[in-house]
Amino acid sequence: MSQELFAEILTAQAQGQPRVLATVSDARGSTPRSPGAHLLLRPDGSFMGTIGGGCGEAEVWQEAMETMADGRPRVVVVDLTEPVDGEDKICGGIMEVFIERVSG
């Protein structure tokens, strides 16, 4: 975890502000990020870090917003093996992303 991300979590905890952390917990095949990659979500929907961008990150962002609202941890399976529009795909694997509220 980067020092900037860790520092933001500590500051949010000290101020009682909610943050949600999404962490790639497993990756099989060709994926944009490896296990241990993080995305830290703020209440306004902005975030720092990345779990890979694109449609997969958008799916994780949506689930992270749900965790922000209800506080429930969840696991999201991002399947990058399904064909989507466009011809410039570089991934074809599957990532599991663990999402949890870490402050607030």
Phi, psi and omega in degrees: 000135181291155179297325180294318179294314179299318180297321179294322177298315180298317179296315179298318178298315181297328182264001180069024180266141180284146171217148177237133181249127174250126183234128174293116183260338179205146178216131178233136181079202182274112180230156183290334180224158181264166174307139182103346177292144186233152169226127180250120185261137176259162182301331181278002179094348176287162182207166172232152184085181180203149171249010172137349178079183175066203184297322180297317179292324178296321178296316179294320178302315180298315179293324178295323176295326176295318177295323176301320183283317187251351177077359183277130174290157179206163174243130178247129175262117180259109182264108181261016180267344181285137178291140175228169181300146178107161184241004186253041182280136179244354182248161178196025183248195181228133176243143169252132184236123177268129183241131181212148172280131183248354175202168179085000000 
